[in-house]
């Protein structure tokens, strides 16, 4: 019998992080269990810590199946897939991995924006397919002097704003409260900001509080020349309306890293040439995933040592 503390790993993680968890702890992998009920019954008496990801999350029913659970350590900044309210109500701490993924996610937001405006994926295909031999590619729009509205001015939103400023853009943001220290224009009405914007970037948290926040009305206000970028969560936008408006031309273009039912992407979006699609890779660099793993390990170590969590939620 192992003398290491037991941990339940809910879903797959970054490989080196999984390896280090297994070196330090007695890791039981729920996602590899063929009989999940039997697995949970076996680990329930001892399991005090579970490690999950922002995508996989942890629902209340799973927490209830682990009555000794005291910590849910999330590999990711987003905790919308974790029932945090249930955890807190039942004395279960939750941690995440903020800060370390901010820059990479913001970088990808700008990559998607530039890809959509300058039609970079289309240019790549144009060269590869030999179309350039027959004549030049059509002109694209410019990033310069665009009005960019950011939905959510948290860490990632601020990092996106800094990058957009380098392109001589005019910036504004929408959120639950004004942040005067930002020096940016604030809109309390998202439809009004979309109407003002040439570009709308979703950088807000996911969860029920923001579900459908970027509604049909918001997208319609952005208009036929507007660009929508989403590096937040698929749930924050009305995906059916987004697909319909992009198809009809009522919305100009989009760059999307997240989707409502990942990894399923609506066929209507896949069919559109003026939409840049990416498989939820905002933080998916070797450097950032390693840093996220270190945060998970630090939080788990702190909990077992009786110290305050590094990144409590």
Phi, psi and omega in degrees: 000136182291142176265358179282149175299144181275142174226139171261125176261116189286319182215174180298148179230176171312127187309306180300328177293316176302315182298318181289322175301316181294329178290323185269332189227167173273092187271126175249122188263103181299322185291347177262355183287133176277330177240094187294325179296316179294321178301310182295322179297324182287323184268343187305319183295336186246338190287115176251345183228134173235141177245132181221183178243166178296332179281313182288318178067200179199114183274165183301321183298324178289321176298320180295330179284351179238076189296341178269002185297134180233345181214133168246111180262119185259127174274088184148160179273326181283128180242021182293338178272000176255134177281080185296322180299315178296318180300308182296323180293340182245021174071024180256122178282153177229136175233159176221194184231070182285173173074310189291341181256358185305309188292318180293321179294318178296321176301315182293324177303316179290326178296317179295320180296312179295323178299320180286316184286316183267002175054050183294315177300323179293321177296321178299313179295323181301318179288312184297325183276359178082009182293332181296331179294341183260354181149168183286156176285151179298152178296154178246178175279170179252148175279338186295141174065015179288151171267118185247122176255127183252125180268099181103105182255056171274204181304312184290320178300318178296318180295324177294316180301318179299319180291318180296326180300330180292345178260019176061039180269163172257129191245147174210167180213158174237142176190178182292341180209153179285145178236083185304329183295342181291333183075007182258157177293136181249136172244127174274348182242116184292324177298318179297320179292321179297322179295324178287329191278151164267330182228136176237125182242121178273118180225026184267165175294158173274194180106175184296331182292339180240008181299126179069016182302316175275087189273177174304317181298321179295314181294322177295323179293328178295321166090175188292346175255359186282153178241130178246130178237134180230112172240017182270265175216149178299332183291342185283348182241148171285095188294324178296316178294320178302313181297316182296315183289324176294323181291320183279345184092003178286346173230140189289301183198175182206154171232117191234123176256347185226153185217160187293322184234054181303141004271013177282130179240132181307135179302328179298324177286319180299327183285348187269125182286337184264022176238127176267121183251140181217143189273060177049065185240023184307315181256011190274065169239156180303316184296313184290318180297324176295319179293321176298318178299319178299322179295318177301312180298320179295319180293317179295316179299317180298318182295313181295333180274355180078018179264161177299146178296149178289319185225071179289150176255000000 
